[in-house]
Amino acid sequence: MMTGAIIWLLVTMNYNVHPFHISVCEIDHNAEDKTLQVTHHIFLDDLEEALNEKYNTRMDIINPKDRNERDRMIKAYVISNFILDVDGKQKGLNYLGHEIEEDAMYCYISVPGIKKIKNIKVTNTILMEKFDDQINLVHVQYEGEIKSMKLVKSRISDILSFIK
């Protein structure tokens, strides 16, 4: 999604300075597969700090001693801090995996069985326990329309309507 990519580019241009804490979540509806495809973009240093604090460890996220343990922690962390409700029903999340690109972790989730969306409620608390100024931007694409929300510690959830 172009909006998310532009925001991510602007944010990562000043990575070394990193004066604020932000993540971007893109949710795309795939009508053919009847799925939601979710991508989280999270700064590596922020995620590493959050994982180390939550799991009481000192892990190097890029070069971990145990990749399987790192992967398990990332999956558990993302899934426990992200909830999707579609039309009033909480949906199960299928964590597909993650990859590192430069200074970011991209985490991928699939949500099956989504034919139509009237309303979508997103709860995203990723990194909020670690950083009081954390901002989680969420962009939802459905039937060619893109709607966005800004989630912060005082507002961890929001609802977008796609009723026509």
C-alpha positions as CSV (number, residue, x, y, z in Angstrom):
1,M,0.0,0.0,0.0
2,M,1.5,3.3,-1.1
3,T,0.5,5.3,2.0
4,G,2.1,2.9,4.4
5,A,5.2,2.6,2.2
6,I,5.6,6.4,2.1
7,I,5.2,6.7,5.9
8,W,7.7,3.9,6.4
9,L,10.2,5.5,4.1
10,L,10.0,8.8,5.9
11,V,10.3,7.1,9.3
12,T,13.3,4.9,8.3
13,M,15.2,7.8,6.6
14,N,16.0,9.0,10.1
15,Y,16.6,5.6,11.6
16,N,19.8,6.5,13.4
17,V,18.1,9.5,15.1
18,H,14.9,7.5,15.8
19,P,13.3,10.3,18.0
20,F,9.9,8.6,18.1
21,H,8.5,5.1,18.2
22,I,6.2,3.9,15.4
23,S,5.0,0.8,13.7
24,V,2.9,0.4,10.6
25,C,0.4,-2.4,10.1
26,E,-1.2,-3.0,6.7
27,I,-4.3,-5.1,6.3
28,D,-5.4,-6.1,2.8
29,H,-8.5,-8.0,2.0
30,N,-8.0,-10.7,-0.7
31,A,-11.5,-11.2,-2.1
32,E,-10.4,-14.2,-4.2
33,D,-8.9,-16.1,-1.3
34,K,-11.4,-14.6,1.2
35,T,-8.5,-13.7,3.6
36,L,-7.1,-10.7,5.3
37,Q,-3.3,-10.5,4.7
38,V,-1.6,-8.6,7.5
39,T,1.9,-7.1,7.5
40,H,3.4,-5.5,10.5
41,H,6.5,-3.3,10.0
42,I,8.4,-2.9,13.3
43,F,11.7,-1.3,14.0
44,L,14.2,-4.0,15.0
45,D,15.8,-2.1,17.9
46,D,12.4,-1.4,19.4
47,L,11.2,-5.0,19.0
48,E,14.5,-6.3,20.5
49,E,14.1,-4.1,23.6
50,A,10.4,-5.2,24.0
51,L,11.2,-8.9,23.6
52,N,14.2,-8.7,26.0
53,E,12.1,-7.0,28.6
54,K,9.0,-9.2,28.2
55,Y,11.0,-12.5,28.2
56,N,13.7,-11.4,30.6
57,T,16.6,-12.1,28.2
58,R,19.4,-10.4,26.4
59,M,18.9,-11.5,22.8
60,D,20.4,-10.1,19.7
61,I,17.5,-10.1,17.3
62,I,19.6,-10.1,14.2
63,N,22.2,-12.7,15.3
64,P,20.5,-14.8,18.0
65,K,22.1,-17.7,19.7
66,D,19.0,-19.7,19.1
67,R,16.9,-18.7,16.0
68,N,14.0,-21.0,16.9
69,E,13.7,-19.5,20.3
70,R,13.8,-16.0,18.8
71,D,11.2,-16.9,16.2
72,R,8.9,-18.4,18.9
73,M,9.2,-15.2,21.0
74,I,8.4,-12.9,18.0
75,K,5.4,-15.0,17.1
76,A,4.1,-15.1,20.6
77,Y,4.7,-11.4,21.1
78,V,2.9,-10.3,17.9
79,I,0.0,-12.6,18.3
80,S,-0.6,-11.6,22.0
81,N,-0.6,-7.9,21.1
82,F,-2.8,-7.9,18.0
83,I,-6.6,-8.6,17.8
84,L,-8.9,-8.4,14.9
85,D,-12.7,-8.3,15.1
86,V,-14.6,-8.4,11.9
87,D,-18.3,-7.6,12.1
88,G,-18.3,-8.1,15.9
89,K,-16.5,-11.5,15.9
90,Q,-12.9,-12.0,17.0
91,K,-10.9,-13.7,14.3
92,G,-8.2,-16.3,14.6
93,L,-4.8,-15.2,13.4
94,N,-2.5,-17.5,11.4
95,Y,1.1,-16.3,12.0
96,L,2.9,-17.0,8.7
97,G,6.4,-15.9,9.7
98,H,8.7,-12.9,9.6
99,E,11.7,-11.5,7.8
100,I,14.3,-8.8,8.4
101,E,14.9,-6.1,5.9
102,E,17.5,-3.5,6.9
103,D,16.3,-1.9,10.2
104,A,12.8,-3.5,10.2
105,M,11.1,-6.7,11.0
106,Y,8.2,-7.6,8.8
107,C,5.7,-10.0,10.4
108,Y,3.0,-11.7,8.3
109,I,-0.4,-12.9,9.4
110,S,-3.3,-14.4,7.5
111,V,-6.9,-14.4,8.6
112,P,-9.1,-16.9,6.6
113,G,-12.8,-16.9,6.0
114,I,-13.3,-13.2,5.4
115,K,-15.8,-12.8,2.5
116,K,-17.1,-9.3,3.3
117,I,-16.3,-6.6,5.8
118,K,-18.9,-4.2,7.3
119,N,-16.8,-3.1,10.3
120,I,-13.3,-4.0,11.4
121,K,-12.0,-3.4,14.9
122,V,-8.3,-3.5,15.3
123,T,-6.5,-3.7,18.7
124,N,-2.8,-3.2,18.4
125,T,-0.6,-2.9,21.5
126,I,2.7,-3.8,19.9
127,L,5.5,-2.0,21.7
128,M,3.1,0.1,23.9
129,E,4.2,-1.6,27.1
130,K,7.7,-0.5,26.4
131,F,7.3,3.0,24.9
132,D,4.8,5.6,26.2
133,D,5.1,7.5,22.9
134,Q,4.5,4.5,20.7
135,I,2.2,5.1,17.7
136,N,0.8,2.1,15.7
137,L,-0.5,3.2,12.4
138,V,-3.0,0.8,10.7
139,H,-4.1,0.9,7.1
140,V,-7.0,-1.3,5.9
141,Q,-7.6,-1.9,2.3
142,Y,-11.0,-3.3,1.3
143,E,-12.6,-3.3,-2.2
144,G,-10.2,-0.6,-3.4
145,E,-10.8,1.7,-0.5
146,I,-8.1,2.5,2.1
147,K,-8.9,3.6,5.6
148,S,-6.4,4.3,8.4
149,M,-6.2,4.6,12.1
150,K,-3.7,5.9,14.6
151,L,-3.5,3.8,17.8
152,V,-1.7,5.1,20.9
153,K,-1.4,4.0,24.5
154,S,-4.6,5.9,25.5
155,R,-6.5,4.4,22.5
156,I,-5.3,0.9,21.7
157,S,-8.4,0.0,19.5
158,D,-10.5,1.6,16.8
159,I,-13.2,0.6,14.4
160,L,-13.4,1.3,10.7
161,S,-16.6,1.0,8.8
162,F,-16.9,-0.2,5.2
163,I,-20.7,-0.1,5.0
164,K,-21.8,1.4,1.7
